[in-house]
Amino acid sequence: MIDRTDDQVQAVQFRWITCGFLTSGLGIALLLLDSTLELAYILSFIPQIRKLLVNPVWVFVSGSFITTLTFIGSYLLWRRWNHPDWIRNSTLLLVMNTVHLGLWLAENHHQLGLPDQDFDHEWLRIQLSQILNWSEFVVWINLIRIFHRQHTARLIPERFTQTHFGLSWSGLIFSIAIAIGLTDWPAGWPLARIRWLSPLDSLMLATASTMLTASASLQITIYLFKSSRISYLCDHLTRPAPNQSDDWYQDQWDDNPWGNH
């Protein structure tokens, strides 16, 4: 069994966290791209954008990459530090992304060649997925804050590691309000959407929701990429210098400065 020093263990942890933040950032960047295209269509009604957004290939490929990358990213971050806050938040993030992956599989199982099943409660699944999106944003920011507070505060100035919850909390509250306000509660189970909204009201809600999603996705993407870069730098800053003989190197240089042998 190989014994590792504390520095070696910490270096491995930094690498896992770097990969976790980077992979999660790639997934959220794709969500940003999809939300930006959707917002562009809402504001311009360009038919070519709509054709892309409703294209089954685009819907499946973008959804699969977003869901898979964020799930893998959350797994890479899971329990990489022994700090209680990190363990609690990383476990919560992995659980939410696992549920998200299950919801996506239920929605796209027929395209994956799985046995065809009829999954009810479509409205409930859509709203749960939206609420999970925003909850994951909040937990990602919390993990980034824990990481910077516990491990990089002495190495990186605070102004480079500041994060803000505002957009994510606003989106979470907004998604919960939509789920409650647009559900036809008197109709009973299974839950369904109310049908009395006018087209203009629906368009305004879609515009506000998409703008908020695009803005928050951009913010989270920047946070995750920045944090992956900081974790990568911390790995190199805390990595012990390799053992080498400077005298031997100097002797070799003095004997043969051109490196010819």
C-alpha positions as CSV (number, residue, x, y, z in Angstrom):
1,M,0.0,0.0,0.0
2,I,1.4,3.4,-1.0
3,D,1.7,6.0,1.8
4,R,0.9,9.5,0.7
5,T,1.9,12.7,2.4
6,D,-0.6,15.4,3.3
7,D,0.7,17.5,0.4
8,Q,0.1,14.6,-2.0
9,V,-3.4,14.0,-0.7
10,Q,-4.2,17.7,-1.0
11,A,-2.8,17.8,-4.5
12,V,-5.1,14.9,-5.5
13,Q,-8.1,16.7,-3.9
14,F,-7.3,19.9,-5.8
15,R,-7.2,18.0,-9.1
16,W,-10.6,16.3,-8.4
17,I,-12.1,19.6,-7.5
18,T,-10.6,21.3,-10.6
19,C,-12.2,18.6,-12.8
20,G,-15.5,18.8,-11.0
21,F,-15.8,22.6,-11.3
22,L,-14.7,22.5,-14.9
23,T,-17.1,19.7,-16.0
24,S,-20.0,21.4,-14.2
25,G,-19.1,24.6,-15.9
26,L,-19.2,23.0,-19.3
27,G,-22.6,21.7,-18.6
28,I,-23.9,25.0,-17.4
29,A,-22.3,26.7,-20.4
30,L,-24.4,24.6,-22.7
31,L,-27.5,25.5,-20.7
32,L,-26.5,29.2,-21.2
33,L,-26.2,28.6,-24.9
34,D,-29.7,27.0,-25.1
35,S,-31.2,29.7,-22.9
36,T,-29.6,32.4,-25.0
37,L,-31.0,30.9,-28.2
38,E,-34.5,30.7,-26.6
39,L,-34.3,34.3,-25.5
40,A,-33.2,35.3,-29.0
41,Y,-36.2,33.7,-30.5
42,I,-38.6,35.2,-28.0
43,L,-37.2,38.7,-28.7
44,S,-36.9,38.3,-32.5
45,F,-39.2,35.4,-33.6
46,I,-36.7,34.4,-36.2
47,P,-38.0,31.1,-37.7
48,Q,-34.5,29.6,-38.1
49,I,-33.9,29.8,-34.4
50,R,-37.2,28.1,-33.6
51,K,-36.4,25.3,-36.1
52,L,-33.2,24.7,-34.2
53,L,-34.8,24.8,-30.8
54,V,-37.6,22.3,-31.7
55,N,-35.3,20.0,-33.7
56,P,-35.3,16.6,-31.9
57,V,-31.6,16.2,-32.5
58,W,-30.8,19.5,-30.8
59,V,-33.2,18.9,-27.9
60,F,-31.7,15.4,-27.3
61,V,-28.1,16.3,-27.7
62,S,-28.1,19.5,-25.7
63,G,-30.2,18.0,-23.0
64,S,-28.1,14.9,-22.7
65,F,-24.8,16.8,-22.5
66,I,-26.2,19.3,-20.0
67,T,-27.6,16.6,-17.7
68,T,-24.6,14.2,-18.0
69,L,-21.9,16.9,-17.6
70,T,-23.5,18.4,-14.5
71,F,-24.1,14.9,-13.0
72,I,-20.4,13.9,-13.6
73,G,-19.3,17.3,-12.2
74,S,-21.3,16.8,-9.1
75,Y,-19.9,13.3,-8.6
76,L,-16.3,14.6,-9.0
77,L,-17.0,17.2,-6.3
78,W,-18.6,14.7,-4.0
79,R,-16.8,14.4,-0.6
80,R,-13.5,15.6,-1.9
81,W,-12.9,17.5,1.4
82,N,-13.6,16.2,4.9
83,H,-15.1,19.6,5.9
84,P,-18.7,19.0,7.2
85,D,-20.2,21.8,5.1
86,W,-18.5,20.5,1.9
87,I,-19.7,16.9,2.5
88,R,-23.2,18.1,3.2
89,N,-23.5,20.4,0.2
90,S,-21.7,18.1,-2.3
91,T,-23.9,15.2,-1.2
92,L,-27.0,17.3,-1.7
93,L,-25.8,18.4,-5.1
94,L,-25.1,14.8,-6.2
95,V,-28.6,13.7,-5.0
96,M,-30.3,16.6,-6.9
97,N,-28.3,15.9,-10.1
98,T,-29.2,12.2,-9.8
99,V,-32.9,13.0,-9.6
100,H,-32.4,15.4,-12.5
101,L,-30.8,12.6,-14.5
102,G,-33.7,10.3,-13.7
103,L,-36.2,12.9,-14.8
104,W,-34.3,13.3,-18.1
105,L,-34.2,9.5,-18.6
106,A,-37.9,9.3,-18.1
107,E,-38.5,12.1,-20.6
108,N,-36.1,10.6,-23.3
109,H,-36.1,6.9,-22.6
110,H,-37.5,6.0,-26.0
111,Q,-34.7,7.8,-27.8
112,L,-32.2,5.7,-25.8
113,G,-33.7,2.4,-26.9
114,L,-35.1,1.7,-23.5
115,P,-38.5,-0.2,-23.2
116,D,-41.3,2.2,-24.0
117,Q,-43.1,3.4,-20.9
118,D,-45.9,6.0,-20.3
119,F,-44.8,8.3,-17.6
120,D,-47.6,10.4,-16.1
121,H,-47.4,13.7,-14.2
122,E,-45.6,15.6,-17.0
123,W,-46.4,19.0,-15.5
124,L,-45.1,17.9,-12.1
125,R,-41.9,16.5,-13.7
126,I,-41.3,19.8,-15.6
127,Q,-41.7,22.0,-12.5
128,L,-39.6,19.7,-10.3
129,S,-36.8,19.8,-12.9
130,Q,-37.0,23.7,-13.0
131,I,-36.9,23.9,-9.2
132,L,-33.9,21.4,-9.1
133,N,-32.1,23.6,-11.7
134,W,-32.2,26.6,-9.4
135,S,-31.5,24.7,-6.2
136,E,-28.4,23.2,-7.9
137,F,-27.2,26.8,-8.7
138,V,-27.5,27.7,-5.1
139,V,-25.6,24.7,-3.9
140,W,-22.8,25.2,-6.5
141,I,-22.3,28.7,-5.3
142,N,-22.3,27.5,-1.7
143,L,-19.6,24.9,-2.6
144,I,-17.5,27.6,-4.3
145,R,-17.8,29.8,-1.2
146,I,-16.8,26.9,1.1
147,F,-13.8,26.0,-1.2
148,H,-12.5,29.6,-1.3
149,R,-13.1,30.2,2.4
150,Q,-11.4,27.0,3.6
151,H,-8.7,26.4,1.1
152,T,-7.8,29.4,-1.0
153,A,-8.2,32.4,1.3
154,R,-4.5,32.5,2.1
155,L,-3.5,32.1,-1.5
156,I,-6.0,34.1,-3.6
157,P,-7.2,37.7,-2.8
158,E,-10.8,37.9,-1.7
159,R,-11.8,40.2,-4.6
160,F,-11.0,37.4,-7.1
161,T,-13.3,34.9,-5.3
162,Q,-16.4,36.8,-4.5
163,T,-19.7,35.2,-5.3
164,H,-23.3,36.3,-5.1
165,F,-26.5,34.3,-4.5
166,G,-28.9,37.0,-5.8
167,L,-29.8,35.6,-9.2
168,S,-30.0,32.0,-8.1
169,W,-32.2,32.7,-5.1
170,S,-34.4,34.9,-7.3
171,G,-34.7,32.2,-9.9
172,L,-35.5,29.6,-7.2
173,I,-38.3,31.7,-5.7
174,F,-39.6,32.5,-9.2
175,S,-39.7,28.9,-10.2
176,I,-41.5,27.9,-7.0
177,A,-44.0,30.8,-7.6
178,I,-44.7,29.6,-11.1
179,A,-45.1,26.0,-10.0
180,I,-47.7,27.0,-7.4
181,G,-49.4,29.8,-9.4
182,L,-49.8,27.9,-12.7
183,T,-50.9,24.6,-11.3
184,D,-54.6,23.8,-11.6
185,W,-55.1,22.7,-8.0
186,P,-58.9,22.3,-8.2
187,A,-58.5,19.7,-11.0
188,G,-56.8,17.4,-8.5
189,W,-54.3,14.6,-9.2
190,P,-52.4,14.3,-11.5
191,L,-51.4,18.0,-11.4
192,A,-51.8,20.0,-14.6
193,R,-51.3,23.5,-15.8
194,I,-54.0,26.1,-15.7
195,R,-55.3,27.2,-19.2
196,W,-56.7,30.6,-18.5
197,L,-53.5,32.6,-19.2
198,S,-53.6,34.8,-22.2
199,P,-50.9,34.4,-24.9
200,L,-49.4,37.8,-23.9
201,D,-49.2,36.7,-20.2
202,S,-47.5,33.4,-21.2
203,L,-45.1,35.3,-23.4
204,M,-44.2,37.7,-20.6
205,L,-43.6,34.9,-18.2
206,A,-41.5,33.0,-20.7
207,T,-39.4,36.1,-21.4
208,A,-38.8,36.8,-17.7
209,S,-38.0,33.2,-16.9
210,T,-35.6,32.8,-19.9
211,M,-33.8,36.1,-19.2
212,L,-33.3,35.0,-15.5
213,T,-32.1,31.6,-16.6
214,A,-29.6,33.0,-19.1
215,S,-28.3,35.6,-16.6
216,A,-27.9,33.1,-13.8
217,S,-26.3,30.5,-16.1
218,L,-23.8,33.1,-17.3
219,Q,-22.9,33.9,-13.7
220,I,-22.6,30.3,-12.6
221,T,-20.5,29.4,-15.6
222,I,-18.1,32.2,-14.8
223,Y,-17.9,31.2,-11.2
224,L,-17.3,27.5,-12.0
225,F,-14.6,28.2,-14.6
226,K,-12.9,30.7,-12.4
227,S,-13.0,28.3,-9.5
228,S,-11.6,25.5,-11.6
229,R,-8.7,27.8,-12.6
230,I,-8.1,28.8,-9.0
231,S,-8.1,25.2,-7.9
232,Y,-5.6,24.3,-10.6
233,L,-3.3,27.2,-9.5
234,C,-3.7,26.1,-5.8
235,D,-2.6,22.6,-6.8
236,H,0.6,23.9,-8.3
237,L,1.2,26.4,-5.5
238,T,0.9,23.7,-2.8
239,R,2.6,21.0,-4.7
240,P,6.1,20.2,-3.2
241,A,9.0,21.1,-5.3
242,P,10.7,18.0,-7.0
243,N,13.9,16.8,-5.4
244,Q,16.8,17.6,-7.7
245,S,20.4,18.4,-7.3
246,D,21.1,22.0,-8.4
247,D,24.8,21.3,-8.1
248,W,24.6,18.4,-10.6
249,Y,22.7,20.6,-13.0
250,Q,25.2,23.4,-12.7
251,D,28.1,21.1,-13.2
252,Q,26.5,19.7,-16.3
253,W,25.9,23.2,-17.6
254,D,29.4,24.3,-17.0
255,D,30.8,21.2,-18.8
256,N,28.5,21.4,-21.8
257,P,26.5,24.7,-22.0
258,W,25.1,23.7,-25.4
259,G,23.6,20.4,-24.2
260,N,25.4,18.4,-26.8
261,H,26.4,14.8,-25.8
